[in-house]
């Protein structure tokens, strides 16, 4: 310790004064009465705001119930058996399949005509998308009755 005092050129008297100053508790500044009053006003205002919040909740609850009931009715009307929509005729489904096949053929043609250098960075992504589509298709087919 004496070496440190010698290095920093602190005398024994200065060290004792420093020790006393550090051991003394710091003086607490007096609290202003206006500060206390402003804090209490803010607390009361917060309490009043908290009391008004539950009064608004029933209105929001009724709105949420009305929206969910409307959505449930619409969903039921769309998915109920015998809803009046006619099943697709075989010719319509064949046309739909022909259009889908045409799109797939165009995609295959584009992949053949574009240089491999342009397509190669995306080939892994395309394989991943294809894998995901196959898995999704298997899942959907497995869940159908």
HELIX and SHEET records of a PDB file:
HELIX    1   1 UNK A    2  UNK A    7  1                                   6    
HELIX    2   2 UNK A   12  UNK A   23  1                                  12    
HELIX    3   3 UNK A   33  UNK A   79  1                                  47    
HELIX    4   4 UNK A   90  UNK A  113  1                                  24    
HELIX    5   5 UNK A  116  UNK A  143  1                                  28    
END                                                                             
